[in-house]
Amino acid sequence: MLMTGRLFDAAGNRILWLRATDCACETDFGRLKNLGLELARRSRFGQELTAILFPSPTGHRALFWNPDDSFERLCGNAIRCLGHFLHGSPGINGHVRVQTPSGTYTSRRLSANHGSIVIPAQSIRVVDSDAGADLLVDVGTPHRIRLVECEWPEADVQEALARSAGADPVNFNLVRRVEPFQFRVRTFERGVGETFSCGTAAAAVVAALGPKCLDFSSPPVSSRVQFASGEQLTVIHNLSDGSYEIAGRVAILQDVSL
């Protein structure tokens, strides 16, 4: 199979996008998943996630793999880069809709070095944990949110590492609220370890801990989520169209051919 690709830095998160150029549109999901795993194993450029774009009768279809070869249903930072990956392709004007195993999302190329993902609010589910202290958030991929008062309790860091790599791994986020609309976060991602930036984590944090007393006449609410890279993702909660838009820096590191 012919592949073209690009390695991106998404606010500190290294993402490799590959594009399958000679894959039949009618190929079933199971075969694509098996094929994608082999392609991800062949592509080692120090990335934290490999995203593969396949043609589809209804548009674009994307699948995702972690460095340990585990399959991921959604990567927010990868989709933030997709508009840049496809920039200049016929019919692409900076906004790209893509199907994933978790649903359909929009990538927006906001500028030469910024991109965003739009996540429907209705697709995000927040529930209390059994212990009552953490929050569990499903953003198409599972996140555990723990609010801490200081940076960073060693016991919580060790638990986050263990739970992100255990038998039933989950993305574990330690969160400190700096201001009502500003958070500092350390994210321990399943299949990766600690990651410098995570788009779905930013959405999960704001969905779980952001302001609740809003109505549909409220203007979009902007929150800032800073990760271990020192960079921020901006999360805009727009009630009028029922979405969260997560935006931040995107940089092209190198072109790839396989």
Secondary structure, DSSP 8 states (H G I E B T S, - for coil): --EEEEEEEETTEEEEEEEESS--TT--HHHHHHHHHHHHHH--SS-SEEEEEEEETTEEEEEEE-TTS-EES--HHHHHHHHHHSTTSTT-SSEEEEEETTEEEEEEEEETTEEEEEEEGGG-EEEE-TTSSSEEEESSSEEEEEE-SSS--HHHHHHHHHHHSSSS--EEEEEEEEETTEEEEEEEETTTEEES--HHHHHHHHHHHS-----TTS--EEEEEE-TTS-EEEEEEETTTTEEEEEEE-EEEEEEE-
